[in-house]
Amino acid sequence: MASAPAHIEDLLNSDDRYEVSSLEVLESFLDEQMKNGTYFLDANLAILKLFLLYPKETKEEVLKNILLKALMAFPAPDFSLCMYQIPEKYHASVKDVIDLAQQLEMAKFKTFWKLAAETKLLKDMKDWEAAVHTFIAGVVSATYRSIKSDELLEILSMSAPDLEKLMKANGWTRSKEDKSVVIVNTETFKPKKQEVKEPANMTLEQYTTMFVASSFQA
């Protein structure tokens, strides 16, 4: 991850990070992250800390923007780290973002895209779709050996040309026997000489729960 601008790093490494006057600078930096597609968790956590210190300064839109940026870091635990800093009385106000996170955690990707289309703040956030595509692609690669391209198009909510680009980026290929099938994990096709395991009959939802949970232990 790239370093934050020098003036932000200086602020975070000084006592000024606990001064209410720093909110203007940090909130402006959050706006830049939304517009530029960058992400700096420490700076955003500093905002949440200041909101705890100065409750009257809390802004619901800022809370949502911080959570949306953290959501795009899945499967990293950033979203939970941010939620821990938000008082329960504000949870109802950010419920739409919490709902988005729950859909990703439960691998309910189609529902996620539907809710995302109704989330106005995402319209001002750059590159969020790419971040979600990366997360979903990781889940798919670790869950399946192969998958129908039509299903991929649905859970990724993208066009056929964009799917081809994603396949190339992830090293996925089409089956020689059936071009409608995409091979997403070649490792599972390699025979194991010593150890034979029973096939894992986990659902996509079950895998994603494990996938996200494991990130907390990393």
Phi, psi and chi 1 to 4 in degrees:
 res  aa     phi    psi   chi1   chi2   chi3   chi4
   1 MET       -  137.8 -179.6 -177.7  -65.4      -
   2 ALA   -68.1  155.7      -      -      -      -
   3 SER   -77.2  152.6  -60.6      -      -      -
   4 ALA   -71.6  158.6      -      -      -      -
   5 PRO   -53.9  153.9  -26.3   35.5      -      -
   6 ALA   -56.3  -41.0      -      -      -      -
   7 HIS   -68.8  -28.3   71.9  -72.1      -      -
   8 ILE   -74.5  -43.6  -63.2  -64.3      -      -
   9 GLU   -60.1  -42.5  -69.1  -75.1   -0.9      -
  10 ASP   -62.6  -41.3  -70.4  -16.8      -      -
  11 LEU   -64.4  -45.2 -173.0  156.2      -      -
  12 LEU   -67.2  -24.8  -64.9  176.8      -      -
  13 ASN   -96.3   10.7  -68.4  -38.1      -      -
  14 SER  -122.2  172.5   71.2      -      -      -
  15 ASP   -69.0  -14.0  -69.2  -21.7      -      -
  16 ASP   -64.9  -19.7  -72.9  -16.6      -      -
  17 ARG   -63.5  -17.1   69.7  177.6  -65.7  158.2
  18 TYR  -102.9    6.9  -57.6  111.0      -      -
  19 GLU   -96.3  136.7  -63.3  -65.6  -28.2      -
  20 VAL   -60.1  -27.3   66.7      -      -      -
  21 SER   -65.1  -17.5   57.2      -      -      -
  22 SER   -78.8  -14.3  -63.3      -      -      -
  23 LEU   -59.4  -40.6  -86.9  173.1      -      -
  24 GLU   -59.4  -43.8 -177.3  176.9   -4.8      -
  25 VAL   -66.9  -45.6  174.8      -      -      -
  26 LEU   -68.5  -38.2  -69.0  170.4      -      -
  27 GLU   -68.4  -36.6  -71.1  176.7   11.2      -
  28 SER   -64.3  -37.7  176.7      -      -      -
  29 PHE   -67.2  -35.9 -176.4   51.7      -      -
  30 LEU   -62.5  -41.6  174.5   60.6      -      -
  31 ASP   -58.6  -39.7  -70.6  -21.9      -      -
  32 GLU   -63.7  -40.3  -69.0 -179.7   23.2      -
  33 GLN   -61.8  -40.8  -65.3  176.0   58.4      -
  34 MET   -63.0  -40.0  -64.0  -69.8  -71.9      -
  35 LYS   -82.3  -31.1  -65.1  175.7 -177.4  177.0
  36 ASN   -99.7  -10.6  -60.1  -25.9      -      -
  37 GLY    79.9   13.1      -      -      -      -
  38 THR   -90.2  172.6   52.5      -      -      -
  39 TYR  -156.2  127.0  176.7   53.0      -      -
  40 PHE  -137.5   96.7  -60.0   91.2      -      -
  41 LEU   -59.8  -44.8  175.2   62.2      -      -
  42 ASP   -59.2  -41.0  -72.9  -14.3      -      -
  43 ALA   -65.4  -38.3      -      -      -      -
  44 ASN   -72.8  -36.3  -62.0  -17.9      -      -
  45 LEU   -65.1  -32.9  -73.8  174.1      -      -
  46 ALA   -63.9  -36.5      -      -      -      -
  47 ILE   -63.3  -46.4  -65.2  175.7      -      -
  48 LEU   -62.7  -37.5  -64.4  179.1      -      -
  49 LYS   -63.9  -40.8 -177.5   64.3  174.6 -179.4
  50 LEU   -66.9  -35.8  -74.6  168.3      -      -
  51 PHE   -62.9  -35.2  -76.1  169.0      -      -
  52 LEU   -69.5  -37.2  -71.1  174.4      -      -
  53 LEU   -75.0  -32.8  -66.6  172.7      -      -
  54 TYR  -129.8   75.1  -52.3   96.7      -      -
  55 PRO   -53.3  -32.7  -23.8   34.4      -      -
  56 LYS   -67.1  -16.5  -67.8 -177.1  179.4  179.5
  57 GLU   -87.5   -6.1  -60.5  -63.3  -33.4      -
  58 THR   -62.0  132.0  -58.0      -      -      -
  59 LYS  -122.6  124.3  -56.2  176.5 -175.8   66.1
  60 GLU   -63.4  -38.1  -68.4  179.5    1.4      -
  61 GLU   -64.5  -37.6 -177.8  171.6  -29.3      -
  62 VAL   -64.9  -41.5  172.5      -      -      -
  63 LEU   -57.5  -46.1  -66.4  178.5      -      -
  64 LYS   -63.9  -41.9  -72.5 -174.0  176.8 -176.3
  65 ASN   -64.3  -39.6  -75.9  -17.1      -      -
  66 ILE   -63.3  -43.3  -71.2  173.8      -      -
  67 LEU   -66.9  -37.9  -71.0  175.7      -      -
  68 LEU   -64.3  -41.6  -75.3  171.7      -      -
  69 LYS   -64.1  -40.8  -67.1  -59.1  -63.0 -175.5
  70 ALA   -66.4  -35.5      -      -      -      -
  71 LEU   -61.1  -35.5 -179.7   61.1      -      -
  72 MET   -73.8   -4.2  -59.8  -49.9  146.2      -
  73 ALA   -94.9    2.4      -      -      -      -
  74 PHE   -49.6  142.1  -98.6   22.9      -      -
  75 PRO   -90.3   12.9   34.9  -38.1      -      -
  76 ALA   -60.7  152.6      -      -      -      -
  77 PRO   -81.5   18.4   31.9  -37.5      -      -
  78 ASP   -56.7  -39.5  -61.7   19.9      -      -
  79 PHE   -60.9  -45.3 -171.2   85.9      -      -
  80 SER   -66.5  -38.6  -67.8      -      -      -
  81 LEU   -59.1  -39.9  -70.2  175.0      -      -
  82 CYS   -71.5  -41.5  -68.8      -      -      -
  83 MET   -61.0  -34.4  -77.5  -61.4  -59.6      -
  84 TYR   -62.5  -23.6  -67.2  147.7      -      -
  85 GLN   -94.1    0.2  -60.9  -66.7  -39.1      -
  86 ILE  -107.2  118.3  -61.5  176.3      -      -
  87 PRO   -56.0  147.2  -26.2   36.3      -      -
  88 GLU   -57.7  -30.0 -172.3  174.8   -7.8      -
  89 LYS   -63.7  -16.9   66.7  179.1 -178.9  178.8
  90 TYR   -97.6   -5.9  -69.2  108.4      -      -
  91 HIS   -61.0  -37.2  -72.3 -169.6      -      -
  92 ALA   -64.5  -32.7      -      -      -      -
  93 SER   -71.7  -26.1  -59.2      -      -      -
  94 VAL  -108.5   18.8  -62.3      -      -      -
  95 LYS   -58.0  -35.5 -175.4  178.8 -178.0  -58.5
  96 ASP   -63.0  -35.5   50.4  -12.5      -      -
  97 VAL   -75.2  -38.9 -174.2      -      -      -
  98 ILE   -60.4  -40.7  -66.5  174.3      -      -
  99 ASP   -61.2  -40.1  -71.9  -16.7      -      -
 100 LEU   -60.8  -44.5  -72.8  172.9      -      -
 101 ALA   -62.6  -40.3      -      -      -      -
 102 GLN   -64.7  -37.3  -69.6  175.3  -21.4      -
 103 GLN   -65.7  -39.3  -59.0  -46.0  -55.1      -
 104 LEU   -67.8  -43.3  -74.9 -177.1      -      -
 105 GLU   -61.9  -35.1  -72.3  177.6  -23.7      -
 106 MET   -93.6    7.8  -64.1 -174.4  -65.9      -
 107 ALA    60.8   27.9      -      -      -      -
 108 LYS   -92.8   68.8  -64.9 -177.2  177.6 -179.9
 109 PHE   -67.4  -37.1  -60.0  132.6      -      -
 110 LYS   -62.8  -41.9  -62.9  175.1 -173.1  177.5
 111 THR   -66.7  -37.0  -55.0      -      -      -
 112 PHE   -57.2  -48.5  168.0   84.0      -      -
 113 TRP   -64.6  -34.4  -68.6  112.1      -      -
 114 LYS   -65.0  -45.8 -179.3  179.8  178.6 -179.3
 115 LEU   -67.3  -37.4  -67.2  177.8      -      -
 116 ALA   -61.2  -37.3      -      -      -      -
 117 ALA   -64.5  -22.4      -      -      -      -
 118 GLU   -96.4   -0.3  -58.8  168.4   -3.8      -
 119 THR   -95.6  104.6  -54.6      -      -      -
 120 LYS   -62.8  -37.5  -66.0 -179.3  179.8  179.6
 121 LEU   -62.2  -26.8  -72.8  175.0      -      -
 122 LEU   -66.4  -23.6  -77.3  175.0      -      -
 123 LYS   -65.7  -22.7  -67.4  179.0  171.8   58.4
 124 ASP  -100.5    7.6  -61.1  -40.2      -      -
 125 MET  -108.3  120.9 -175.1  174.0  171.7      -
 126 LYS   -80.9  139.7 -175.9  178.5  179.3 -178.2
 127 ASP    65.9   17.3  -65.8  -21.9      -      -
 128 TRP   -69.0  -34.5   68.6  -91.4      -      -
 129 GLU   -61.5  -41.1  -63.9  100.2  -31.4      -
 130 ALA   -62.3  -38.6      -      -      -      -
 131 ALA   -64.4  -42.1      -      -      -      -
 132 VAL   -69.1  -39.9  176.1      -      -      -
 133 HIS   -59.2  -40.4  -72.3  153.6      -      -
 134 THR   -63.1  -43.0  -62.4      -      -      -
 135 PHE   -63.9  -49.0  170.8   69.0      -      -
 136 ILE   -62.5  -41.4  -64.7  176.1      -      -
 137 ALA   -60.5  -38.2      -      -      -      -
 138 GLY   -64.4  -41.3      -      -      -      -
 139 VAL   -64.9  -44.9  173.1      -      -      -
 140 VAL   -61.9  -45.7  168.7      -      -      -
 141 SER   -61.3  -36.4  -69.8      -      -      -
 142 ALA   -86.2  -13.3      -      -      -      -
 143 THR  -100.4  -38.6  -51.7      -      -      -
 144 TYR  -111.8  157.6  -67.0  100.7      -      -
 145 ARG   -91.1  -40.4  -67.3 -175.0  -58.0  174.1
 146 SER  -148.8  159.5   62.8      -      -      -
 147 ILE  -154.7  147.4 -176.7  173.1      -      -
 148 LYS   -66.2  138.6  -72.4  -78.8 -171.1  177.8
 149 SER   -63.6  -32.0   57.6      -      -      -
 150 ASP   -63.1  -39.4  -74.0  -12.3      -      -
 151 GLU   -68.6  -38.6 -175.0  174.4   -5.3      -
 152 LEU   -60.0  -44.0  -90.9  178.0      -      -
 153 LEU   -59.7  -36.1  -70.7  171.7      -      -
 154 GLU   -72.1  -49.3  -80.4 -166.6  -78.6      -
 155 ILE   -74.4  -21.0   64.4  176.6      -      -
 156 LEU   -95.3  -14.0  -71.2  164.2      -      -
 157 SER    51.0   57.6 -173.8      -      -      -
 158 MET  -141.0  168.0   58.8  169.2   44.3      -
 159 SER   -80.6  163.8   65.6      -      -      -
 160 ALA   -60.2  -44.3      -      -      -      -
 161 PRO   -60.8  -38.6  -26.4   36.9      -      -
 162 ASP   -68.6  -32.9  -74.6  -20.9      -      -
 163 LEU   -64.1  -40.6  176.0   58.5      -      -
 164 GLU   -60.5  -39.0  -66.5  -61.6  -34.3      -
 165 LYS   -66.7  -41.0  -65.8  177.3 -177.0  177.4
 166 LEU   -66.0  -40.5 -175.2   72.7      -      -
 167 MET   -59.2  -44.2  -71.9  172.1   55.1      -
 168 LYS   -64.5  -41.7 -176.4  176.3 -179.1 -179.5
 169 ALA   -65.4  -31.0      -      -      -      -
 170 ASN   -99.9    0.2  -74.3  -82.2      -      -
 171 GLY    74.3   22.3      -      -      -      -
 172 TRP   -82.6  150.5  -62.7  -10.3      -      -
 173 THR  -134.8  162.8   58.6      -      -      -
 174 ARG   -89.4  144.6  -68.8 -168.2  178.4  -85.5
 175 SER   -63.6  138.6  168.6      -      -      -
 176 LYS   -68.9  -30.2  -64.9  179.6  180.0  179.3
 177 GLU   -80.6  -31.3  -67.8   77.0   18.2      -
 178 ASP  -146.1  105.6 -175.5  -11.0      -      -
 179 LYS   -66.9  -11.4  -65.3  -59.6 -178.5 -178.6
 180 SER   -84.3   -4.4   68.3      -      -      -
 181 VAL  -105.5  133.4  173.0      -      -      -
 182 VAL  -107.8  126.6  178.1      -      -      -
 183 ILE   -85.0  115.3  -52.1  -60.8      -      -
 184 VAL  -109.5   -8.8  -62.8      -      -      -
 185 ASN  -150.1   96.4 -171.6  -14.8      -      -
 186 THR   -76.5  -20.6   56.5      -      -      -
 187 GLU   -59.8  -35.4  -69.1  -63.5  -38.0      -
 188 THR   -69.9  -12.5   56.2      -      -      -
 189 PHE   -89.3   -7.0  -71.0  103.6      -      -
 190 LYS   -83.6  127.6  -65.8 -179.2  178.5  179.7
 191 PRO   -68.4  144.4   26.0  -35.1      -      -
 192 LYS  -100.6  127.4  -64.6 -177.5  178.1 -179.2
 193 LYS   -77.3  -37.0  -64.1 -178.9  179.0  179.3
 194 GLN  -103.3  -43.7  -62.7 -180.0  -13.9      -
 195 GLU  -112.6  129.1 -176.8  179.0    0.6      -
 196 VAL  -113.4  121.4  178.2      -      -      -
 197 LYS  -111.4  151.7  -64.9 -177.3  177.6 -179.2
 198 GLU   -66.4  144.5  -66.9  -64.6  -36.4      -
 199 PRO   -62.3  141.9   22.7  -33.9      -      -
 200 ALA   -84.6  114.0      -      -      -      -
 201 ASN   -97.0   43.6  -64.5  -41.5      -      -
 202 MET   -78.6  144.0  -63.7  176.7   67.3      -
 203 THR   -79.9  166.0   65.1      -      -      -
 204 LEU   -60.5  -39.2 -178.0   57.5      -      -
 205 GLU   -64.4  -43.5  178.3  177.0  -23.2      -
 206 GLN   -64.2  -40.5  -70.7  171.5  -33.1      -
 207 TYR   -63.8  -44.8  173.2   75.8      -      -
 208 THR   -61.7  -38.6  -54.1      -      -      -
 209 THR   -58.8  -44.9  -60.1      -      -      -
 210 MET   -67.4  -40.1 -178.8 -173.9   71.8      -
 211 PHE   -62.1  -46.1 -175.8   58.4      -      -
 212 VAL   -69.6  -42.7  173.1      -      -      -
 213 ALA   -62.0  -37.8      -      -      -      -
 214 SER   -65.9  -27.3   65.2      -      -      -
 215 SER   -67.0  -26.4   68.8      -      -      -
 216 PHE   -71.7  -23.5  -74.1   81.1      -      -
 217 GLN   -92.5  -10.4  -57.9  171.6    2.5      -
 218 ALA   -71.5      -      -      -      -      -
